[in-house]
Each structure stands twice: as C-alpha cells, then as structure tokens.
Amino acid sequence: EGFNQTLGTKEGLESILLGALIGAPSALLTEVGEVRNQNKNTKAVIEALNSEAVHFEMKQSLKEQERCLKMITILVPRYYEAYGQLGFMKMQNNKDSEALVYFSKALELNPIDSNIYLLNIGVCKMTMRKYQEAINDFSALINMNHEGDVTNAYWNRSLCFYSLGDLESACRDITVSLKNGI
C-alpha cells in the first residue's frame, strides 16, 4: 500500500511510523517518494506527523519524535518548523552541536522569524564555549530588533562577555537586561 492510501486510517499511519522507527529507511524514502509523486494529501501527512511528534514528545519518546520530524523534512525540505523543533529537542538533550545545525537550517529557510532561531543559535554556541561567535549572534539579534524584546539576547551576551573576562561589557548588558525586566 502506498503512503496516501494508508494515511486515511490510524493503523496505516502507525504502520508507516513503525516502519520508520525500526529503521527501514529505504521503505520510508519509497513511501515519501510516492507522496511527492502523487502530490496529494501532503498537508494531511504533515499534520499527522506533527501530531505524532507532539504525542511522542509528551510520552518522552525522543527517538520516535525525532523520526517523525525527520520524515517531515524529507517530505517538505523547506518546512522550517520541523527543523526548529528538532533544534529545540536536541538543545534540551544537551546536543548543542546538532541543535545548532537544525536552528541554522530553520533560520536559513525562514529569516522572517529569525529572533527565536538566532537567540537559540547563540545559546548553543555559548554552551559550546564559542563565546565570541555567540556574542556576534546576540549582537546581530539586538541590532535587528531595536524596538523588539531583546532582553534575553542582552542577558546571554553578558554571560559571554563575563566568560571572556570583559566585565565592563558584561555589566553594561546586565544593566540593560535588568532594566527591561529579566
């Protein structure tokens, strides 16, 4: 049965997900290819996979959640939300270098919503002790959002300055973030 034919039933979707979970990448790619070729129900498939990813997240089944999100990125490579979710998932599990890749891809695909991705890219670099790179990211975020809420960017940048021994800059940024209510 093809991906679209089985999607209409819960069992069909579960069987596709189970195939993906037990490591059948060629079968997964074949099924994904069928959806692309038929160009039908892609939106329904994405919605179903997103629902499954949320379900697995609540059950703390990270491997299954990751598999669902990766299936989405195969189906719709420009679906930036899946990359963002993968980034958050990796960051929460202290896999900052992997999170950095996913956040960077989400930012590349959707520069309009750059605030959250740029902030998290900076946080990943900060936890990886790439302080100067993180400062550059937080500074870019601050410069792009003169009137927006950049309190967290100032706070995190202050931590980077402190880690590099630049106490004057750290104090300046802490003062700004405290004035803005962090």
C-alpha positions in Angstrom: 0.0 0.0 0.0 1.2 3.5 -0.7 1.6 6.3 1.8 -1.6 8.1 0.7 -3.7 5.0 0.6 -2.8 4.1 4.2 -3.0 7.6 5.6 -6.7 7.5 5.9 -6.5 5.1 8.8 -4.8 5.3 12.1 -3.4 1.8 11.6 -1.9 2.9 8.2 -0.1 5.9 9.7 1.1 3.8 12.7 2.4 1.1 10.3 4.3 3.8 8.3 5.7 5.3 11.5 6.6 1.8 12.9 8.5 1.1 9.7 10.4 4.3 10.2 11.1 3.5 13.8 12.5 0.1 13.2 15.0 1.5 10.7 13.6 0.9 7.3 15.0 4.0 5.6 14.7 2.7 2.0 11.0 1.8 2.6 10.5 5.2 4.2 12.1 7.0 1.3 9.9 5.0 -1.2 6.7 6.0 0.7 7.8 9.6 0.9 8.6 9.5 -2.8 5.0 8.3 -3.5 3.6 11.2 -1.7 5.8 13.6 -3.7 4.9 12.0 -7.0 1.2 12.0 -6.3 1.3 15.4 -4.7 -1.8 14.5 -2.7 -2.5 14.8 0.9 0.9 16.2 1.7 -0.6 18.7 4.1 -2.6 16.0 5.9 0.6 13.8 6.2 2.5 16.7 7.7 -0.3 17.5 10.1 -0.5 13.8 11.1 3.3 13.6 11.6 3.3 16.8 13.6 0.6 15.3 15.8 2.6 12.2 16.3 5.7 14.2 17.1 3.8 16.1 19.8 2.4 12.8 21.1 5.9 11.3 21.3 7.2 14.4 22.9 4.6 14.2 25.7 5.5 10.5 26.2 9.2 11.5 26.2 9.9 9.1 23.3 12.6 11.3 21.8 13.7 8.8 19.2 10.2 8.5 17.8 9.7 12.2 17.9 12.9 12.8 16.0 11.9 10.2 13.4 8.5 12.0 12.8 10.2 15.3 12.4 12.8 14.0 10.1 10.1 12.4 8.0 8.6 15.8 7.6 11.9 17.3 6.5 12.1 14.6 3.9 8.6 15.2 2.6 8.9 19.0 2.6 12.5 20.1 2.8 11.5 23.8 3.2 9.3 23.1 6.3 11.3 25.2 8.7 9.1 24.4 11.7 10.3 20.8 11.8 14.0 22.0 11.8 13.2 24.4 14.6 11.5 21.6 16.6 14.5 19.3 16.0 16.7 22.0 17.2 14.8 22.5 20.4 14.7 18.8 21.0 18.5 18.5 20.6 19.1 21.5 22.7 17.0 20.1 25.6 19.1 17.0 25.4 22.4 18.8 25.6 23.3 18.0 21.9 24.1 21.6 21.1 26.2 21.0 18.0 23.3 19.1 16.5 20.8 21.7 17.7 23.0 24.4 16.0 22.7 22.7 12.7 18.9 22.5 12.9 18.4 26.0 14.1 20.7 27.3 11.4 18.6 25.4 8.7 15.4 26.8 10.2 16.9 30.3 10.1 18.1 29.9 6.5 14.6 28.7 5.4 12.7 31.4 7.4 14.7 34.5 8.1 11.5 36.4 8.9 11.1 34.6 12.2 14.8 35.0 12.9 14.5 36.1 16.6 14.0 32.7 18.2 16.4 30.9 15.9 19.1 33.4 16.2 18.7 33.5 20.0 18.9 29.7 20.2 21.9 29.6 17.8 23.7 32.0 20.2 22.7 29.9 23.3 24.0 26.7 21.6 27.3 28.4 20.8 27.5 29.8 24.3 27.1 26.4 25.9 29.7 25.1 23.4 32.0 27.8 24.8 32.2 29.6 21.5 31.7 32.9 23.3 32.8 35.3 20.6 30.6 33.6 18.0 27.7 33.7 20.4 28.3 37.4 21.1 28.2 38.0 17.4 24.8 36.2 17.1 23.3 38.0 20.1 24.6 41.4 18.8 23.0 40.7 15.4 19.7 39.9 17.1 20.0 43.1 19.2 20.8 45.2 16.2 18.0 43.8 14.1 15.4 44.5 16.9 15.9 48.0 18.1 12.3 48.2 19.4 11.7 44.5 20.0 12.2 42.4 23.1 15.8 41.5 23.1 16.2 41.2 26.9 17.4 37.6 26.6 19.9 38.5 24.0 21.4 41.1 26.3 21.4 38.7 29.2 23.1 35.9 27.3 25.6 38.2 25.7 26.5 39.5 29.2 27.3 35.9 30.2 29.6 35.5 27.2 31.4 38.8 27.9 31.8 37.7 31.6 33.2 34.3 30.4 35.7 36.1 28.2 36.7 38.4 31.1 35.2 41.6 29.6 33.5 42.7 32.9 32.7 46.2 31.6 30.7 44.9 28.7 29.1 42.2 30.9 27.9 44.8 33.4 26.6 47.1 30.6 24.5 44.3 29.2 23.3 43.0 32.6 22.1 46.6 33.3 20.1 46.7 30.1 18.5 43.3 30.6 17.6 44.2 34.2 16.0 47.5 33.1 14.0 45.5 30.6 12.8 43.1 33.2 14.7 39.8 33.0 
